[in-house]
Amino acid sequence: MQQSSTAHGQAPASTGRNPRHFVPRIALLFAVLLPSFTWAVGPVFSHMTLNGITALAVSVEDVVPELAPYGMTAEKLGATVASRLESAGLSVVNTAEALQNPRAELLRVRIITNRNAQGFYHLSVKLELRKKIPLGNPAGGFISQAIWSSAENGVMLANETEKIDALLTTQLNGFLADFAVQNAAQ
C-alpha cells in the first residue's frame, strides 16, 4: 500500500500539473488569440460602398421558363425592381447606357431554382451589386466587383411565385436601407 506523502507535512506528489504554470499559459494563450478574435468580429474592410451611386442597370437572370404561366418572368421582375429603385431616387438605365456612364453600376437579380420529383422548387433569390473599377487604360476599360450582396432561400410550388416576390422584396428593402444610410447627406 502506498502512503500519502502529505502525512509527514510534505508536498503532494507531482501530477504534472503545476498551478503556478497554468496562469501564465492561459495569459499567453489570450495574448496570442485575442488579436485574431478582435479581427474576426471587427468590421469588414469596406466603407461607404454604396455612397455616390446614382444610376443602376438591372439584370434579372436564371428565371426558369416553367414559371412563366404563373406570371414569373425576367421582364416582370426587372420592371418591379426598376420601379422600386426609381421610387428610392435612383436612375435605372439600360446596360448600354451603364457601360458608358462611369457612375452607373449593375444590380444582378438571380432566381436560382431546382425542381424535385414531387414538383417543389428549392429556390435561392440573390441580389448583388457590382461596381465598376476603372483600369486606367486609354479605352476607359473597367472590371466589376461585387460590393453588396444578399441571398435568401425558400421552397415553393410553381404556382406560389409570390414567395419569390416576398424574398426579393426583403432583399430590396435591405439594399435600399443600406443605400439610404450611406447617401443620407446628399
C-alpha positions, 0 to 999 in steps of 0.5 A: 500500500502506498502512503500519502506523502502529505502525512509527514507535512510534505508536498503532494506528489507531482501530477504534472500539473503545476498551478503556478504554470497554468496562469501564465499559459492561459495569459499567453494563450489570450495574448496570442488569440485575442488579436485574431478574435478582435479581427474576426468580429471587427468590421469588414474592410469596406466603407461607404460602398454604396455612397455616390451611386446614382444610376443602376442597370438591372439584370434579372437572370436564371428565371426558369421558363416553367414559371412563366404561366404563373406570371414569373418572368425576367421582364416582370421582375426587372420592371418591379425592381426598376420601379422600386429603385426609381421610387428610392431616387435612383436612375435605372438605365439600360446596360448600354447606357451603364457601360458608358456612364462611369457612375452607373453600376449593375444590380444582378437579380438571380432566381436560382431554382431546382425542381424535385420529383414531387414538383417543389422548387428549392429556390435561392433569390440573390441580389448583388451589386457590382461596381465598376473599377476603372483600369486606367487604360486609354479605352476607359476599360473597367472590371466589376466587383461585387460590393453588396450582396444578399441571398435568401432561400425558400421552397415553393410550388410553381404556382406560389411565385409570390414567395419569390416576390416576398424574398426579393422584396426583403432583399430590396428593402435591405439594399435600399436601407443600406443605400439610404444610410450611406447617401443620407447627406446628399 
